[in-house]
């Protein structure tokens, strides 16, 4: 394998573990737990895995000989930096339990379990992937493990390989499904344990017990480097407004964290838009207002951050999208008629078929975006919101608004735009020291949970703003994080998704500063992730975590 000089050097890095995991480990159980809401329903749905205690690991356990464990690991969903370190942490953890332990990786995500595609992960393979980005060691996928037939097929290969436990590395949905699987295997008395691990760059799998999901740290550092570079370009050339869309399917944690790191002129936070019930036109006014004010000082440049999920948080857009989904749903009469409508007349046709309010919003959109809303649909027939170029939508609408303002004498500057979308650039970056250590510790913790015979738990490592030595390793019963939510028309038990909290410290700090950042030029240029050097440069956790833990 050809590897870069950095990768070669990085391979030597030994991730840090909490002190409690370094020697003999003792498990301490806390009080019984209950779910965050809907306790009765969730207790009923999870009779075998509900109410279990929180557990933590402390040093000083008895040095007993433990039996070998065979573990299967699955990477689920979008890539996040550090996945390979979770797997190397699991590997080292189970080998510390017994050198006879074995690790199997199911290939291509949860689908690999069902289709029996797997490989044994040996020391040689693991060593090639330590401290590297990506999920390519075994691949990932978005197949959902939801049906009993899938669970049974999985059980067959689990039994054939003599696997004692499965570790599912994924986001909120994958961990919800991991818990359903844990319950199913427990109910059937299969003896197979299932443990989850919190992954997603989006940062929306967190709560009182899980401080952050892995990958968020590295991804936001990569995006912030790029934003900083663009800010410096903007401030050098002084001729462009850069509209930057940032990944994060739903929550705006990524945009908020990048704003805290780089101090751009405008950052939209979807959760605030929803809370204030802002219209698209109000958002455009807000942006145009800042652009015009900067122009008064001769600053015809700036940077605006736009969260990927914004569209669905604008109430009128959400209604419009739902109406379009109904109107153009596959197999419906209206969808069939739409296909026969002349292209040049389609937008008008759609406007006549939806509510008057939605038609008004629809007609206010730039033509390209309106057309996109009627065309790009996912396999379920829904608009693919992530494909909507929100940065261009806002750029074009802001431009039109500034032209109107010019006529009224309210804007005298110039407005040139450049558009960017940062997402995939950060998902497979070599993990920062924080993610390298955090992920390795999560994997190691998962192996301890398995060794203790637990199931239905998520590996947790907390106290993350302290040095890694002082981190606290443990496990959280997944049912504790659940509530009931409507999914595809049915109430389902799911892990609560963490959106940006408007009364949380990160948002409040951002809000107290954004006025200053808008009109002045207070850009910060974070530069690239550093792996070697002083701790202030190399080992800092996210601003979000620091503010949350202050
Ligand atoms: P996960 O929640 O599965 O970790 O994925 C997050 C994410 O990166 C989102 O930010 C983004 O909207 C989505 O995945 C993109 O998905 P895909 O990789 O399928 O294009």
Boltz pocket constraint, residues with backbone or C-beta under 6 A from the ligand:
constraints:
  - pocket:
      binder: B
      contacts: [[A, 76], [A, 77], [A, 78], [A, 79], [A, 80], [A, 171], [A, 199], [A, 200], [A, 201], [A, 202], [A, 247], [A, 248], [A, 249], [A, 250], [A, 308], [A, 386], [A, 427]]
      max_distance: 6.0
